[in-house]
Amino acid sequence: MEETRGFHFVFRPWRILIGLLFGVGYMILLQQYGIMTISVGKLVMFGLLGIVIGIALPTLATLIPRRERKRPSAAAMPPEAPR
Amino acid sequence: MKGLLLGLGALFIMLVVIPTASAKVDGPCTAMIAGADLMLTDKVTVQAGDTVDYVFAADQPVVAYELQLLYGPYAATPSQGTSESGDKQISGTANLGDYAWLGVGLYEVKGNVELADGSMCAGSILVEVEGNPLTTAVGATAAAISGASTIGLILLFLKDAGVLFS
């Protein structure tokens, strides 16, 4: 059975940390490769961008159709064959 | 939410695409860093571990000077000093190799000069330190953090989508 769960906002607090590391990590890499300098404004900007990505991903994941396994109920299960 | 994302996107483009520091000198001085005139050149390139020569000149005697390497909220001072000789020109060498732990890449180098009549001069230039980022402590750490957090976010997305660990 396949169903679409629909868009709903998902907030997972600890993903803020992963998002922050993601944003700041890439900012430092861009500086190391000579693409830009680092400033306080950019530090805040990339950190916020990372946090937004970290929070937005679980929300986007809710848009993907999810295949749910239908578990048979106990009543519907066939009786065990006598040994 | 859409407005917030658009605003963040616009700020991101402004901060990344628009150059942060174009070389210039504010005040009655001329300045050269790594052989580049700050009034004419925006960026110079040096090799990792190289020394950087600087010259500050004015029509007044120079009494104090300072050369700063800016890295986000931090500022290192590779060279600074005072002068009582009455010279109108100060020159010296800053050893960027002492700051090799910062890695390679693009930095803003700022010079501040105080003149005998109390006026101040300030100038900045972008210095690109060439080298392989992955062989430096900062570069390798940033690469590891970026890679691990990217993989983590992908796995968490797939988990939320019900593709993994369901």
gemmi code that builds the backbone of each chain (N, CA, C; Angstrom):
import gemmi

chains = {
    "A": [
        ("MET", (0.855, -1.182, 0.000), (0.000, 0.000, 0.000), (0.899, 1.244, 0.000)),
        ("GLU", (0.620, 2.161, -0.900), (1.461, 3.359, -0.985), (0.602, 4.582, -0.678)),
        ("GLU", (1.105, 5.455, 0.161), (0.338, 6.656, 0.467), (1.259, 7.857, 0.580)),
        ("THR", (0.734, 9.040, 0.257), (1.484, 10.278, 0.425), (1.136, 10.855, 1.786)),
        ("ARG", (2.155, 11.153, 2.566), (1.871, 11.641, 3.908), (1.506, 13.113, 3.923)),
        ("GLY", (1.883, 13.849, 2.870), (1.534, 15.266, 2.793), (2.520, 16.130, 3.528)),
        ("PHE", (2.500, 17.414, 3.199), (3.461, 18.351, 3.777), (3.089, 18.678, 5.224)),
        ("HIS", (3.999, 18.449, 6.124), (3.821, 18.989, 7.470), (5.179, 19.320, 8.057)),
        ("PHE", (5.224, 20.407, 8.815), (6.477, 20.922, 9.365), (7.003, 19.992, 10.455)),
        ("VAL", (8.276, 19.622, 10.305), (8.898, 18.726, 11.290), (10.059, 19.462, 11.946)),
        ("PHE", (10.063, 19.534, 13.235), (11.155, 20.215, 13.946), (11.876, 19.211, 14.842)),
        ("ARG", (13.143, 18.984, 14.559), (13.960, 18.099, 15.381), (15.113, 18.925, 15.951)),
        ("PRO", (15.056, 19.266, 17.239), (16.039, 20.214, 17.816), (17.498, 19.825, 17.586)),
        ("TRP", (17.845, 18.563, 17.717), (19.261, 18.202, 17.623), (19.800, 18.308, 16.202)),
        ("ARG", (18.897, 18.429, 15.238), (19.367, 18.617, 13.859), (19.927, 20.020, 13.633)),
        ("ILE", (19.608, 20.926, 14.559), (20.191, 22.272, 14.489), (21.713, 22.162, 14.534)),
        ("LEU", (22.216, 21.278, 15.394), (23.672, 21.104, 15.533), (24.281, 20.573, 14.231)),
        ("ILE", (23.640, 19.550, 13.641), (24.161, 18.987, 12.388), (24.118, 20.035, 11.281)),
        ("GLY", (23.014, 20.792, 11.216), (22.889, 21.845, 10.213), (23.941, 22.922, 10.392)),
        ("LEU", (24.189, 23.271, 11.656), (25.201, 24.301, 11.961), (26.580, 23.831, 11.514)),
        ("LEU", (26.924, 22.584, 11.833), (28.221, 22.029, 11.414), (28.319, 21.993, 9.894)),
        ("PHE", (27.227, 21.631, 9.238), (27.173, 21.573, 7.770), (27.492, 22.949, 7.180)),
        ("GLY", (26.801, 23.988, 7.672), (26.982, 25.338, 7.131), (28.379, 25.882, 7.399)),
        ("VAL", (28.827, 25.759, 8.644), (30.131, 26.327, 9.011), (31.270, 25.544, 8.342)),
        ("GLY", (31.114, 24.225, 8.242), (32.133, 23.387, 7.597), (32.358, 23.793, 6.147)),
        ("TYR", (31.257, 23.980, 5.412), (31.395, 24.366, 4.006), (31.920, 25.790, 3.856)),
        ("MET", (31.557, 26.674, 4.818), (32.067, 28.041, 4.749), (33.594, 28.048, 4.876)),
        ("ILE", (34.118, 27.269, 5.822), (35.575, 27.217, 6.011), (36.242, 26.590, 4.782)),
        ("LEU", (35.592, 25.573, 4.195), (36.162, 24.971, 2.973), (36.238, 25.994, 1.839)),
        ("LEU", (35.183, 26.810, 1.677), (35.199, 27.849, 0.632), (36.326, 28.840, 0.874)),
        ("GLN", (36.586, 29.162, 2.144), (37.695, 30.080, 2.457), (39.027, 29.420, 2.158)),
        ("GLN", (39.159, 28.153, 2.517), (40.424, 27.453, 2.308), (40.743, 27.304, 0.817)),
        ("TYR", (39.700, 27.189, 0.000), (39.930, 27.066, -1.440), (40.022, 28.440, -2.125)),
        ("GLY", (40.073, 29.516, -1.345), (40.318, 30.855, -1.889), (39.128, 31.482, -2.581)),
        ("ILE", (37.916, 31.014, -2.276), (36.732, 31.554, -2.938), (36.208, 32.790, -2.192)),
        ("MET", (36.356, 32.810, -0.878), (35.898, 33.978, -0.117), (36.649, 34.069, 1.203)),
        ("THR", (36.574, 35.254, 1.811), (37.152, 35.402, 3.154), (36.080, 35.057, 4.186)),
        ("ILE", (36.506, 34.968, 5.438), (35.548, 34.699, 6.510), (35.339, 35.982, 7.298)),
        ("SER", (34.076, 36.280, 7.567), (33.760, 37.414, 8.431), (32.673, 36.969, 9.403)),
        ("VAL", (32.407, 37.805, 10.387), (31.386, 37.454, 11.379), (30.021, 37.323, 10.698)),
        ("GLY", (29.727, 38.230, 9.756), (28.457, 38.184, 9.043), (28.278, 36.883, 8.284)),
        ("LYS", (29.342, 36.445, 7.616), (29.259, 35.187, 6.853), (29.127, 33.994, 7.789)),
        ("LEU", (29.801, 34.065, 8.928), (29.706, 32.983, 9.924), (28.255, 32.803, 10.360)),
        ("VAL", (27.592, 33.924, 10.650), (26.183, 33.886, 11.064), (25.317, 33.395, 9.906)),
        ("MET", (25.599, 33.903, 8.694), (24.786, 33.574, 7.527), (24.861, 32.081, 7.186)),
        ("PHE", (26.072, 31.551, 7.125), (26.225, 30.133, 6.791), (25.675, 29.247, 7.906)),
        ("GLY", (25.843, 29.689, 9.155), (25.279, 28.928, 10.272), (23.770, 28.849, 10.165)),
        ("LEU", (23.130, 30.005, 9.886), (21.668, 30.035, 9.747), (21.209, 29.192, 8.561)),
        ("LEU", (21.953, 29.291, 7.452), (21.603, 28.524, 6.262), (21.658, 27.019, 6.562)),
        ("GLY", (22.709, 26.608, 7.264), (22.843, 25.204, 7.657), (21.694, 24.765, 8.544)),
        ("ILE", (21.318, 25.619, 9.502), (20.218, 25.282, 10.413), (18.906, 25.145, 9.631)),
        ("VAL", (18.686, 26.057, 8.676), (17.464, 25.981, 7.851), (17.445, 24.668, 7.063)),
        ("ILE", (18.602, 24.289, 6.495), (18.676, 23.029, 5.741), (18.396, 21.848, 6.679)),
        ("GLY", (19.004, 21.887, 7.868), (18.810, 20.796, 8.834), (17.365, 20.640, 9.260)),
        ("ILE", (16.632, 21.748, 9.359), (15.218, 21.680, 9.758), (14.328, 21.373, 8.554)),
        ("ALA", (14.720, 21.879, 7.369), (13.870, 21.711, 6.183), (13.889, 20.280, 5.654)),
        ("LEU", (15.024, 19.583, 5.834), (15.124, 18.230, 5.257), (14.063, 17.266, 5.796)),
        ("PRO", (13.847, 17.179, 7.122), (12.800, 16.268, 7.580), (11.420, 16.659, 7.079)),
        ("THR", (11.203, 17.974, 6.898), (9.915, 18.435, 6.373), (9.749, 17.999, 4.913)),
        ("LEU", (10.840, 18.149, 4.133), (10.784, 17.721, 2.723), (10.575, 16.214, 2.623)),
        ("ALA", (11.152, 15.501, 3.574), (11.039, 14.035, 3.537), (9.590, 13.594, 3.672)),
        ("THR", (8.747, 14.426, 4.306), (7.344, 14.039, 4.459), (6.593, 14.080, 3.140)),
        ("LEU", (7.185, 14.697, 2.124), (6.512, 14.781, 0.821), (6.703, 13.515, -0.006)),
        ("ILE", (7.657, 12.688, 0.427), (7.945, 11.478, -0.350), (6.926, 10.389, 0.017)),
        ("PRO", (6.310, 9.792, -0.996), (5.348, 8.717, -0.709), (6.022, 7.595, 0.074)),
        ("ARG", (5.366, 7.124, 1.073), (5.962, 6.104, 1.938), (5.220, 4.794, 1.766)),
        ("ARG", (5.984, 3.747, 1.552), (5.382, 2.417, 1.434), (5.263, 1.831, 2.844)),
        ("GLU", (4.057, 1.567, 3.235), (3.852, 1.023, 4.580), (3.444, -0.434, 4.472)),
        ("ARG", (4.096, -1.215, 5.286), (3.771, -2.636, 5.295), (2.500, -2.873, 6.092)),
        ("LYS", (1.591, -3.659, 5.515), (0.353, -3.957, 6.230), (0.582, -5.215, 7.068)),
        ("ARG", (0.497, -5.024, 8.394), (0.731, -6.177, 9.269), (-0.555, -6.972, 9.438)),
        ("PRO", (-0.483, -8.265, 9.268), (-1.705, -9.071, 9.440), (-2.108, -9.098, 10.910)),
        ("SER", (-3.411, -8.987, 11.167), (-3.875, -9.057, 12.555), (-3.868, -10.510, 12.999)),
        ("ALA", (-3.893, -10.685, 14.322), (-3.823, -12.052, 14.885), (-5.012, -12.893, 14.431)),
        ("ALA", (-6.178, -12.217, 14.311), (-7.387, -12.962, 13.933), (-7.308, -13.446, 12.494)),
        ("ALA", (-6.610, -12.648, 11.684), (-6.539, -12.991, 10.269), (-5.460, -14.027, 9.970)),
        ("MET", (-4.611, -14.313, 10.966), (-3.525, -15.260, 10.724), (-4.072, -16.695, 10.694)),
        ("PRO", (-3.557, -17.480, 9.787), (-4.041, -18.868, 9.735), (-3.606, -19.647, 10.975)),
        ("PRO", (-4.430, -20.555, 11.465), (-4.048, -21.346, 12.653), (-2.841, -22.221, 12.352)),
        ("GLU", (-2.064, -22.465, 13.407), (-0.865, -23.284, 13.226), (-1.254, -24.720, 12.930)),
        ("ALA", (-0.595, -25.295, 12.020), (-0.902, -26.686, 11.665), (-0.480, -27.629, 12.787)),
        ("PRO", (-1.366, -28.605, 13.153), (-0.969, -29.551, 14.230), (0.218, -30.403, 13.809)),
        ("ARG", (1.081, -30.680, 14.820), (2.273, -31.468, 14.491), (2.001, -32.943, 14.674)),
    ],
    "B": [
        ("MET", (7.405, 31.529, 5.972), (8.538, 30.601, 5.788), (9.210, 30.830, 4.426)),
        ("LYS", (8.362, 31.030, 3.381), (8.895, 31.243, 2.042), (9.672, 32.558, 1.988)),
        ("GLY", (9.108, 33.590, 2.639), (9.770, 34.900, 2.681), (11.111, 34.832, 3.387)),
        ("LEU", (11.145, 34.062, 4.492), (12.392, 33.898, 5.263), (13.460, 33.229, 4.410)),
        ("LEU", (13.047, 32.178, 3.685), (14.001, 31.462, 2.826), (14.516, 32.359, 1.707)),
        ("LEU", (13.611, 33.165, 1.115), (14.028, 34.079, 0.053), (15.003, 35.122, 0.584)),
        ("GLY", (14.707, 35.648, 1.772), (15.587, 36.634, 2.391), (16.953, 36.057, 2.681)),
        ("LEU", (16.972, 34.847, 3.227), (18.252, 34.187, 3.517), (19.040, 33.949, 2.234)),
        ("GLY", (18.322, 33.543, 1.176), (18.978, 33.302, -0.108), (19.600, 34.572, -0.662)),
        ("ALA", (18.866, 35.694, -0.576), (19.377, 36.972, -1.081), (20.606, 37.414, -0.280)),
        ("LEU", (20.540, 37.279, 1.047), (21.687, 37.651, 1.890), (22.895, 36.784, 1.583)),
        ("PHE", (22.641, 35.487, 1.372), (23.720, 34.541, 1.056), (24.436, 34.958, -0.224)),
        ("ILE", (23.633, 35.282, -1.253), (24.225, 35.696, -2.539), (25.022, 36.984, -2.365)),
        ("MET", (24.463, 37.943, -1.600), (25.170, 39.211, -1.379), (26.507, 38.989, -0.682)),
        ("LEU", (26.496, 38.121, 0.336), (27.716, 37.922, 1.125), (28.771, 37.130, 0.367)),
        ("VAL", (28.336, 36.190, -0.474), (29.307, 35.326, -1.156), (29.770, 35.927, -2.475)),
        ("VAL", (28.821, 36.475, -3.246), (29.172, 36.952, -4.580), (29.876, 38.302, -4.530)),
        ("ILE", (29.377, 39.212, -3.667), (29.980, 40.543, -3.600), (31.273, 40.457, -2.800)),
        ("PRO", (32.402, 40.919, -3.361), (33.677, 40.834, -2.646), (33.626, 41.594, -1.331)),
        ("THR", (34.268, 41.037, -0.295), (34.194, 41.644, 1.030), (35.126, 42.831, 1.159)),
        ("ALA", (36.323, 42.710, 0.628), (37.288, 43.778, 0.842), (37.998, 44.085, -0.463)),
        ("SER", (37.754, 45.267, -0.996), (38.567, 45.683, -2.122), (39.653, 46.573, -1.549)),
        ("ALA", (40.847, 46.456, -2.095), (41.989, 47.161, -1.519), (41.795, 48.668, -1.607)),
        ("LYS", (42.121, 49.363, -0.558), (42.037, 50.818, -0.545), (42.805, 51.316, 0.666)),
        ("VAL", (43.141, 52.590, 0.647), (43.806, 53.213, 1.791), (42.993, 54.430, 2.197)),
        ("ASP", (42.606, 54.465, 3.454), (41.924, 55.640, 3.985), (42.937, 56.458, 4.769)),
        ("GLY", (43.160, 57.709, 4.336), (44.100, 58.573, 5.049), (45.232, 59.012, 4.145)),
        ("PRO", (46.092, 59.920, 4.647), (47.163, 60.499, 3.822), (48.416, 59.617, 3.750)),
        ("CYS", (48.256, 58.395, 3.292), (49.385, 57.444, 3.223), (49.359, 56.689, 1.913)),
        ("THR", (50.476, 56.074, 1.608), (50.509, 55.046, 0.578), (50.982, 53.769, 1.256)),
        ("ALA", (50.529, 52.633, 0.759), (50.889, 51.365, 1.387), (51.100, 50.304, 0.333)),
        ("MET", (52.116, 49.482, 0.567), (52.361, 48.331, -0.310), (52.489, 47.100, 0.567)),
        ("ILE", (51.767, 46.050, 0.199), (51.854, 44.781, 0.912), (52.144, 43.702, -0.114)),
        ("ALA", (53.168, 42.905, 0.135), (53.612, 41.840, -0.780), (53.854, 42.394, -2.186)),
        ("GLY", (54.389, 43.593, -2.250), (54.729, 44.192, -3.538), (53.561, 44.813, -4.267)),
        ("ALA", (52.379, 44.797, -3.664), (51.197, 45.335, -4.344), (50.786, 46.661, -3.703)),
        ("ASP", (50.535, 47.641, -4.557), (50.043, 48.932, -4.078), (48.567, 48.777, -3.709)),
        ("LEU", (48.246, 49.129, -2.470), (46.870, 48.925, -2.000), (45.860, 49.796, -2.736)),
        ("MET", (46.321, 50.892, -3.346), (45.399, 51.739, -4.093), (45.054, 51.124, -5.450)),
        ("LEU", (45.892, 50.221, -5.933), (45.723, 49.707, -7.292), (45.325, 48.238, -7.354)),
        ("THR", (45.705, 47.479, -6.351), (45.526, 46.026, -6.418), (44.574, 45.549, -5.321)),
        ("ASP", (43.691, 44.625, -5.678), (42.732, 44.078, -4.707), (43.252, 42.827, -4.017)),
        ("LYS", (44.081, 42.057, -4.740), (44.448, 40.735, -4.209), (45.873, 40.377, -4.608)),
        ("VAL", (46.598, 39.790, -3.676), (47.928, 39.260, -4.001), (47.961, 37.779, -3.622)),
        ("THR", (48.848, 37.057, -4.269), (48.972, 35.625, -4.009), (50.358, 35.333, -3.460)),
        ("VAL", (50.412, 34.572, -2.362), (51.698, 34.159, -1.791), (51.665, 32.650, -1.563)),
        ("GLN", (52.840, 32.065, -1.452), (52.923, 30.627, -1.153), (52.839, 30.420, 0.351)),
        ("ALA", (52.314, 29.274, 0.764), (52.227, 28.968, 2.192), (53.622, 29.003, 2.807)),
        ("GLY", (53.774, 29.684, 3.927), (55.062, 29.764, 4.609), (55.921, 30.930, 4.165)),
        ("ASP", (55.479, 31.640, 3.128), (56.230, 32.804, 2.643), (56.165, 33.963, 3.641)),
        ("THR", (57.136, 34.858, 3.534), (57.050, 36.105, 4.286), (56.414, 37.169, 3.384)),
        ("VAL", (55.798, 38.151, 4.007), (55.137, 39.218, 3.256), (55.805, 40.546, 3.612)),
        ("ASP", (56.321, 41.227, 2.598), (56.951, 42.537, 2.816), (55.887, 43.631, 2.807)),
        ("TYR", (56.108, 44.644, 3.633), (55.169, 45.767, 3.627), (55.931, 47.082, 3.723)),
        ("VAL", (55.359, 48.122, 3.129), (55.919, 49.480, 3.173), (54.768, 50.454, 3.389)),
        ("PHE", (54.876, 51.280, 4.429), (53.904, 52.360, 4.641), (54.657, 53.678, 4.515)),
        ("ALA", (54.115, 54.624, 3.748), (54.772, 55.922, 3.574), (53.738, 57.040, 3.683)),
        ("ALA", (54.188, 58.180, 4.227), (53.292, 59.338, 4.371), (54.117, 60.610, 4.315)),
        ("ASP", (53.449, 61.763, 4.270), (54.186, 63.026, 4.279), (54.430, 63.519, 5.707)),
        ("GLN", (54.026, 62.752, 6.688), (54.286, 63.019, 8.102), (55.097, 61.849, 8.660)),
        ("PRO", (55.891, 62.057, 9.706), (56.604, 60.917, 10.307), (55.627, 59.873, 10.860)),
        ("VAL", (55.990, 58.606, 10.647), (55.175, 57.494, 11.148), (55.588, 57.212, 12.598)),
        ("VAL", (54.621, 57.192, 13.517), (54.957, 56.932, 14.927), (54.558, 55.517, 15.372)),
        ("ALA", (53.554, 54.936, 14.730), (53.149, 53.572, 15.091), (52.529, 52.881, 13.878)),
        ("TYR", (52.686, 51.584, 13.821), (52.113, 50.826, 12.703), (51.734, 49.430, 13.180)),
        ("GLU", (50.852, 48.822, 12.436), (50.346, 47.496, 12.817), (49.836, 46.790, 11.565)),
        ("LEU", (50.169, 45.509, 11.438), (49.678, 44.698, 10.318), (48.849, 43.556, 10.913)),
        ("GLN", (47.587, 43.457, 10.486), (46.694, 42.447, 11.057), (46.230, 41.460, 9.997)),
        ("LEU", (46.091, 40.201, 10.425), (45.539, 39.143, 9.570), (44.173, 38.791, 10.139)),
        ("LEU", (43.111, 39.044, 9.358), (41.751, 38.846, 9.870), (41.224, 37.472, 9.464)),
        ("TYR", (40.635, 36.779, 10.439), (40.033, 35.468, 10.172), (38.739, 35.382, 10.975)),
        ("GLY", (37.635, 35.762, 10.337), (36.340, 35.793, 11.031), (36.394, 36.793, 12.171)),
        ("PRO", (35.990, 36.360, 13.362), (36.001, 37.292, 14.492), (37.398, 37.490, 15.086)),
        ("TYR", (38.373, 36.719, 14.627), (39.717, 36.796, 15.195), (40.649, 37.639, 14.326)),
        ("ALA", (41.594, 38.308, 14.985), (42.595, 39.092, 14.264), (43.963, 38.793, 14.860)),
        ("ALA", (44.856, 38.263, 14.030), (46.234, 38.035, 14.462), (47.057, 39.246, 14.045)),
        ("THR", (48.128, 39.502, 14.770), (48.989, 40.652, 14.446), (50.392, 40.157, 14.113)),
        ("PRO", (50.671, 39.878, 12.833), (52.004, 39.382, 12.449), (53.108, 40.412, 12.666)),
        ("SER", (52.772, 41.699, 12.626), (53.824, 42.714, 12.782), (53.230, 44.003, 13.339)),
        ("GLN", (53.945, 44.601, 14.282), (53.534, 45.909, 14.796), (54.745, 46.575, 15.441)),
        ("GLY", (54.673, 47.873, 15.640), (55.788, 48.557, 16.273), (55.572, 50.053, 16.359)),
        ("THR", (56.523, 50.717, 16.991), (56.494, 52.175, 17.082), (57.818, 52.715, 16.536)),
        ("SER", (57.819, 53.984, 16.169), (59.024, 54.596, 15.626), (59.190, 56.006, 16.196)),
        ("GLU", (60.391, 56.300, 16.659), (60.667, 57.658, 17.157), (61.734, 58.341, 16.305)),
        ("SER", (62.071, 57.688, 15.186), (63.158, 58.210, 14.346), (62.718, 59.368, 13.460)),
        ("GLY", (61.429, 59.588, 13.339), (60.934, 60.646, 12.456), (60.894, 60.249, 10.995)),
        ("ASP", (61.090, 58.976, 10.707), (61.028, 58.502, 9.322), (59.603, 58.607, 8.780)),
        ("LYS", (59.537, 58.991, 7.526), (58.217, 59.084, 6.897), (57.838, 57.793, 6.178)),
        ("GLN", (58.693, 56.804, 6.308), (58.412, 55.510, 5.678), (58.810, 54.384, 6.624)),
        ("ILE", (57.949, 53.417, 6.748), (58.215, 52.243, 7.589), (58.114, 51.018, 6.698)),
        ("SER", (59.086, 50.143, 6.801), (59.000, 48.898, 6.026), (59.395, 47.734, 6.915)),
        ("GLY", (58.963, 46.579, 6.552), (59.281, 45.397, 7.340), (58.788, 44.143, 6.663)),
        ("THR", (58.879, 43.030, 7.381), (58.470, 41.731, 6.850), (57.608, 41.009, 7.880)),
        ("ALA", (56.482, 40.507, 7.448), (55.620, 39.715, 8.323), (55.723, 38.261, 7.909)),
        ("ASN", (55.916, 37.401, 8.894), (56.061, 35.975, 8.606), (54.717, 35.277, 8.729)),
        ("LEU", (54.088, 35.040, 7.579), (52.782, 34.363, 7.610), (52.918, 32.899, 8.004)),
        ("GLY", (54.139, 32.372, 7.910), (54.371, 30.987, 8.304), (54.063, 30.736, 9.769)),
        ("ASP", (54.154, 31.819, 10.592), (53.817, 31.674, 12.009), (52.331, 31.395, 12.211)),
        ("TYR", (51.560, 31.653, 11.156), (50.104, 31.476, 11.265), (49.642, 30.339, 10.364)),
        ("ALA", (50.546, 29.394, 10.109), (50.264, 28.291, 9.184), (49.134, 27.401, 9.687)),
        ("TRP", (48.891, 27.415, 11.013), (47.815, 26.579, 11.546), (46.456, 27.016, 10.996)),
        ("LEU", (46.366, 28.254, 10.534), (45.112, 28.727, 9.947), (44.841, 28.064, 8.602)),
        ("GLY", (45.876, 27.433, 8.049), (45.690, 26.789, 6.765), (46.005, 27.721, 5.624)),
        ("VAL", (45.415, 27.424, 4.468), (45.667, 28.231, 3.275), (44.379, 29.003, 2.942)),
        ("GLY", (44.302, 29.537, 1.734), (43.064, 30.191, 1.334), (43.143, 31.697, 1.337)),
        ("LEU", (41.979, 32.312, 1.408), (41.875, 33.762, 1.244), (41.721, 34.462, 2.599)),
        ("TYR", (42.557, 35.452, 2.833), (42.525, 36.207, 4.087), (42.504, 37.698, 3.777)),
        ("GLU", (41.998, 38.461, 4.719), (42.079, 39.914, 4.603), (43.220, 40.390, 5.497)),
        ("VAL", (44.171, 41.110, 4.915), (45.282, 41.676, 5.680), (45.081, 43.191, 5.751)),
        ("LYS", (45.139, 43.713, 6.977), (44.822, 45.116, 7.215), (46.025, 45.813, 7.821)),
        ("GLY", (46.338, 46.998, 7.345), (47.429, 47.789, 7.909), (46.904, 49.067, 8.534)),
        ("ASN", (47.376, 49.394, 9.736), (46.988, 50.632, 10.409), (48.257, 51.414, 10.721)),
        ("VAL", (48.252, 52.708, 10.410), (49.422, 53.551, 10.641), (48.987, 54.817, 11.378)),
        ("GLU", (49.767, 55.187, 12.414), (49.504, 56.444, 13.119), (50.632, 57.419, 12.787)),
        ("LEU", (50.264, 58.639, 12.402), (51.255, 59.635, 12.006), (51.520, 60.626, 13.141)),
        ("ALA", (52.617, 61.383, 12.993), (53.052, 62.292, 14.061), (52.021, 63.370, 14.374)),
        ("ASP", (51.249, 63.784, 13.372), (50.245, 64.826, 13.641), (48.950, 64.251, 14.213)),
        ("GLY", (48.955, 62.974, 14.523), (47.793, 62.343, 15.144), (46.828, 61.722, 14.153)),
        ("SER", (47.029, 61.948, 12.871), (46.115, 61.356, 11.888), (46.421, 59.863, 11.715)),
        ("MET", (45.423, 59.162, 11.224), (45.539, 57.700, 11.073), (45.350, 57.320, 9.613)),
        ("CYS", (45.998, 56.226, 9.221), (45.793, 55.629, 7.897), (45.407, 54.171, 8.094)),
        ("ALA", (44.525, 53.692, 7.266), (44.159, 52.274, 7.314), (43.982, 51.765, 5.896)),
        ("GLY", (44.486, 50.575, 5.644), (44.325, 49.976, 4.328), (44.185, 48.473, 4.462)),
        ("SER", (43.546, 47.859, 3.478), (43.402, 46.402, 3.533), (43.548, 45.812, 2.136)),
        ("ILE", (43.918, 44.559, 2.094), (44.077, 43.849, 0.830), (43.775, 42.371, 1.074)),
        ("LEU", (43.322, 41.690, 0.031), (43.086, 40.250, 0.143), (44.375, 39.511, -0.191)),
        ("VAL", (44.751, 38.574, 0.661), (45.949, 37.772, 0.421), (45.523, 36.312, 0.270)),
        ("GLU", (45.849, 35.742, -0.880), (45.537, 34.325, -1.083), (46.786, 33.505, -0.824)),
        ("VAL", (46.727, 32.647, 0.185), (47.839, 31.763, 0.514), (47.619, 30.457, -0.244)),
        ("GLU", (48.518, 30.162, -1.180), (48.339, 28.980, -2.023), (48.801, 27.716, -1.304)),
        ("GLY", (48.174, 26.621, -1.617), (48.526, 25.339, -1.025), (47.327, 24.419, -1.040)),
        ("ASN", (47.549, 23.165, -0.662), (46.466, 22.183, -0.637), (45.737, 22.259, 0.700)),
        ("PRO", (44.461, 22.664, 0.706), (43.735, 22.807, 1.972), (43.658, 21.505, 2.779)),
        ("LEU", (43.631, 20.375, 2.069), (43.440, 19.102, 2.763), (44.673, 18.668, 3.557)),
        ("THR", (45.798, 19.341, 3.335), (47.006, 18.996, 4.089), (47.208, 19.904, 5.298)),
        ("THR", (46.281, 20.830, 5.516), (46.379, 21.707, 6.688), (45.350, 21.279, 7.731)),
        ("ALA", (45.620, 21.634, 8.987), (44.739, 21.210, 10.080), (43.328, 21.769, 9.910)),
        ("VAL", (43.223, 23.048, 9.610), (41.901, 23.675, 9.476), (41.163, 23.115, 8.256)),
        ("GLY", (41.870, 22.989, 7.134), (41.252, 22.494, 5.909), (40.771, 21.057, 6.047)),
        ("ALA", (41.620, 20.210, 6.638), (41.249, 18.798, 6.793), (40.073, 18.657, 7.761)),
        ("THR", (40.081, 19.444, 8.852), (38.973, 19.386, 9.813), (37.672, 19.842, 9.161)),
        ("ALA", (37.748, 20.944, 8.398), (36.543, 21.451, 7.723), (36.017, 20.429, 6.719)),
        ("ALA", (36.933, 19.768, 5.994), (36.507, 18.760, 5.019), (35.832, 17.582, 5.728)),
        ("ALA", (36.408, 17.160, 6.872), (35.833, 16.032, 7.623), (34.449, 16.399, 8.166)),
        ("ILE", (34.326, 17.606, 8.722), (33.033, 18.046, 9.277), (31.992, 18.176, 8.169)),
        ("SER", (32.396, 18.773, 7.030), (31.456, 18.941, 5.919), (30.985, 17.589, 5.394)),
        ("GLY", (31.958, 16.677, 5.197), (31.611, 15.352, 4.672), (30.705, 14.586, 5.619)),
        ("ALA", (31.076, 14.576, 6.912), (30.289, 13.819, 7.895), (28.887, 14.400, 8.040)),
        ("SER", (28.775, 15.738, 8.075), (27.444, 16.336, 8.250), (26.595, 16.147, 6.990)),
        ("THR", (27.219, 16.149, 5.814), (26.466, 15.907, 4.577), (25.910, 14.484, 4.566)),
        ("ILE", (26.777, 13.513, 4.889), (26.320, 12.115, 4.933), (25.229, 11.952, 5.992)),
        ("GLY", (25.439, 12.596, 7.147), (24.445, 12.524, 8.228), (23.100, 13.080, 7.790)),
        ("LEU", (23.115, 14.235, 7.114), (21.850, 14.834, 6.670), (21.157, 13.966, 5.628)),
        ("ILE", (21.942, 13.352, 4.724), (21.343, 12.473, 3.700), (20.705, 11.253, 4.368)),
        ("LEU", (21.441, 10.648, 5.318), (20.898, 9.472, 6.012), (19.628, 9.824, 6.786)),
        ("LEU", (19.645, 10.997, 7.458), (18.472, 11.402, 8.239), (17.283, 11.701, 7.325)),
        ("PHE", (17.568, 12.263, 6.135), (16.499, 12.526, 5.172), (15.879, 11.202, 4.723)),
        ("LEU", (16.757, 10.236, 4.400), (16.246, 8.932, 3.939), (15.475, 8.222, 5.053)),
        ("LYS", (15.921, 8.420, 6.299), (15.202, 7.820, 7.435), (13.807, 8.444, 7.565)),
        ("ASP", (13.749, 9.773, 7.467), (12.453, 10.454, 7.570), (11.548, 10.112, 6.396)),
        ("ALA", (12.174, 9.847, 5.244), (11.381, 9.494, 4.064), (10.903, 8.045, 4.120)),
        ("GLY", (11.421, 7.308, 5.101), (10.995, 5.920, 5.250), (11.739, 4.960, 4.359)),
        ("VAL", (12.807, 5.417, 3.726), (13.582, 4.547, 2.837), (14.548, 3.691, 3.656)),
        ("LEU", (15.097, 4.286, 4.719), (16.048, 3.561, 5.561), (15.465, 3.348, 6.955)),
        ("PHE", (15.915, 2.324, 7.622), (15.587, 2.050, 9.029), (14.077, 1.991, 9.283)),
        ("SER", (13.300, 1.585, 8.279), (11.853, 1.567, 8.522), (11.382, 0.163, 8.869)),
    ],
}
model = gemmi.Model(1)
for chain_id, residues in chains.items():
    chain = gemmi.Chain(chain_id)
    for i, (resn, *xyz) in enumerate(residues, 1):
        res = gemmi.Residue()
        res.name, res.seqid = resn, gemmi.SeqId(i, " ")
        for name, pos in zip(("N", "CA", "C"), xyz):
            atom = gemmi.Atom()
            atom.name, atom.element = name, gemmi.Element(name[0])
            atom.pos, atom.b_iso = gemmi.Position(*pos), 0.0
            res.add_atom(atom)
        chain.add_residue(res)
    model.add_chain(chain)
structure = gemmi.Structure()
structure.add_model(model)
structure.setup_entities()
